[in-house]
Amino acid sequence: MQNTKEAIARVRDVVAQIKSYDEIEAGHIADALAWIDSGAPLFRVAKPDVPPKHLVSYCVLFDPIAEKILLVDHKKALLWLSPGGHVDLNEDPKEAARRECFEELGIEPEFLFERPVFLTQTLTVGLTAGHTDVTFWYVIRGDSTASYVFDPEEFNDIRWFGLDEIPHEKSDVHQARFIAKLKEML
């Protein structure tokens, strides 16, 4: 299976429209654009790491009233992460975020921003360590007073964290920068 020209163009457009927060994100965006333009496969086609670099979409549930985000205690990553997952072959990254939100939390997402607000490249850790996730961070409206049902096959627990309470040492290595960018956008 191969990337379609339409899917490649769509992903490239999404990446190109992200405004970088800092030099690290600018580097990630430039590298992602070069990777896309290289013709390399973009989408994971076999678990956990085929190809060894592939697209991921996070669904960052954010409660704008309480200023909290929902993180999941991810069984394989061994970290507190935003819900999300791999972008399927030729899938739009936003549709992947929508699908993952429904699969993992049972909700239809309300996107606070039409496009992802952040892009990162991360060498994975935990039980499936060693491949690179190119991750789109989509912000979804959440409600910290609501109950969410989560997938116990993937997560040990879910918890709301205030923006200044996030366990950065046990989270995505880019989480603190994402929070700083999100605060600037509010």
N, C-alpha and C positions, 0 to 999 in steps of 0.2 A: 504494500500500500504506500502511496505517495501523497505528499502535500499537493493540494490543487493550487493552481495559480490564484484563484479567487481567495482561498484561505490565506495564502502567503501575503497577498496584497492587503487583506483585512487586518491581519496581525501586524504587519508593518505600519499601517496607518494608525492603529491603536498605540503602538510603541512611540511613533514619531510625534504624536500629539501630547504626550506626557511632558509636563514642564518639570525640569529637574529641580530638586530641593537644594542639592549640594553637589560637590565635585564627585562624590561616590556615586550618587544616582546618575549624574551626567555620564560617568564612565560606564555604568551598567546599561544605560540607554544606547550609547554609542556602540558598545560591544554587542548588544542585542540586535541592533540594526545591521551591523556587519555580519553577524551570524545568520540572520534572516536572508540577507542578500547573497550569502555564500551558497545557498541552495541546500544546506544541511537539513535533515529532517527536524521538524519543530515539535512534533506531537509524540507523546509516549505511546508505544504500540504493544509493549509487553512489560509486566511488572518485574522488578521494581524500577529498572533503569535502562530500558531500551527505547530510544537511544540514550546515551549517558547525559545528555543535556536536553531538557524539554520544558514545555510551558505548563504553568500552574496558575490557577486563579484563587485568590483568597476572598472570602466574604467577611469583611470586618464589620460585625454588628456593633453599631454605635448608637447609644442612647443620648441624643443631643440635650435632653433636659437634665439628666443626671450626670452627663459627661463621663460615661463609662463605656468600656468595650467588653464584649464577651470573648473569652478565650476558652479553648478546649484543651484538656489534658490528653495529648495525643499519644496513643499506645506505642506506635512505631517510632515516632520522632523522639519520644521521651522528653517532650517540651510542652509548654503552654503556648498554643498557636491559635491563630484565627481559623475558623472552619474553612474548608476549601479543598481543592484537589486538582488533579491533572486535567488538562484540556484534552478532550478526545480528538482523534484524527479529524482534521478539517473543521473542528468546532470553533465558533466564535468565542473568544475568552469571556465576554460578558454572559453568554449563554451557559458557559461552563460554571461561572459563578452562580447563576440562577439555579442550574441543575444541582450543584453541590449544596447550596443552601437548602433546597428541598430534600435531597437525599439524607443529609446529615442532621438537619434540625426540623424537617417537616414544615418549612415555611416558604411562602412565595415572597421573594425579597422585594423591598422598595428601595431602589438605588437612590442615595442622596446626591450622587454626582453621576452623570451619564457615562463618564469614562473612568478608568482606574486613576487613582490619585497618586500612585506610587508604583515604581518598578524596581525589583531587586533581582540579583543573581546570588544564589546561595549554594555552597557545597553542603549537601545534606549530612545529618548526623543521626545517631540512634541506630535502630535495628536495620535500616536500609541505607546506611551511610555510604557516601562516596560518589553520588551523581550530582549534577547541577540542576537546580530548579530556577527557571526564569519566571518570576512571580509577578502577576498583576494584582494589585491591592485595590479591590472595589469596596466602597463604603456603603453599607446597608443600614437602613433605619432599624434600630432595635428598641426594645422596651425592657428595661432592667427589672420591672415589676411583674413581667409576664413569665410564665413557665414554658420552657422549651424542652421538647423531647429530643434526646440526642441518640446517636447510633452507638450502642455499647460495644459493638465489634471494633470500632475505631477509637473511642474515647473512654477514659476512666471517669471523667467528670467534666462539667462545664461550670464556669464561674464568671461573674461580672467583676471587673476591676476598674477603679477610678483611674484616670489618666496618669496620676502620680503614684499609683499603687501597683503597677505592673511588675511582675517578677522578671526583670530584664535578663538576669543571669540564667533563667530557665525558660527563655523564650527565643523567638526568632532573633538572630543577631542584628537584624535591621529594625526591630520593633521600636527602639527608642527614637530613631530618626524618623520613622513613620509617624509616631505620636507627635514629635516636634512639628512635622509638616502639617499634620491634621490640625494642631492647635493654631497654626498660622492661618489656616483656611477658615476657621470658625469665626 
